Amino acid sequence: MTNAIKLNIAKVSNRGNKFAIVAGCSIIRKFKTVDAAKKELNENSSFYEYWAGSVSVSVDNSSKIEVIC
């Protein structure tokens, strides 16, 4: 599977969990330290690549279109 969305580690502002593995604007998993996030992404990158290509992440990162019936 090829992904158009790159996995990254980003700083997020949620109470105790400060870092996350993200795909576009979707948070896949949160961590307390950047080192823990990097280690997890390095060890299980194929798992996170799979979820980055999931339908929910694709919908979350797609352009929103308003339809009026």
C-alpha positions in Angstrom: 0.0 0.0 0.0 1.3 3.4 -0.8 0.5 6.4 1.4 0.1 10.0 0.2 0.2 11.1 3.9 3.5 11.0 5.7 3.7 9.8 9.3 5.2 12.4 11.7 5.7 13.0 15.4 4.1 16.2 16.5 3.7 18.1 19.7 0.1 18.3 20.9 -1.3 20.2 23.9 -3.3 17.6 25.9 -2.7 17.5 29.6 -0.1 14.7 30.3 0.3 13.4 26.8 2.4 15.9 24.9 3.5 14.1 21.7 1.7 12.0 19.1 2.3 10.0 16.0 0.2 11.8 13.4 -0.9 11.2 9.8 -1.8 14.6 8.3 -4.1 16.1 11.0 -5.2 12.8 12.5 -3.6 11.7 15.8 -3.0 8.0 15.7 -1.4 7.5 19.1 -0.3 9.8 22.0 2.9 9.6 24.1 4.3 11.4 27.2 7.8 11.8 25.7 9.1 12.4 22.2 11.6 9.6 22.7 8.8 7.1 23.4 7.0 8.3 20.2 10.1 7.9 18.1 10.9 4.5 19.5 7.4 3.2 18.8 7.3 4.6 15.3 10.7 3.1 14.5 9.8 -0.3 15.9 6.2 -0.6 14.5 6.2 1.7 11.4 4.3 -0.8 9.2 1.5 -0.9 11.8 1.2 2.9 11.8 1.5 3.1 8.0 -1.5 0.7 7.8 -3.6 3.0 10.0 -2.4 6.1 8.2 -4.0 4.6 5.1 -7.3 3.7 6.8 -10.6 5.2 5.8 -11.1 7.2 9.0 -7.7 8.9 8.6 -8.4 9.5 4.9 -11.8 11.1 5.6 -10.3 13.2 8.4 -7.6 14.6 6.1 -9.8 15.1 3.0 -11.3 18.4 1.8 -14.7 19.1 3.3 -17.5 19.7 0.8 -20.8 21.1 1.9 -23.8 19.5 0.0 -27.1 21.3 0.1 -30.1 19.2 -1.0 
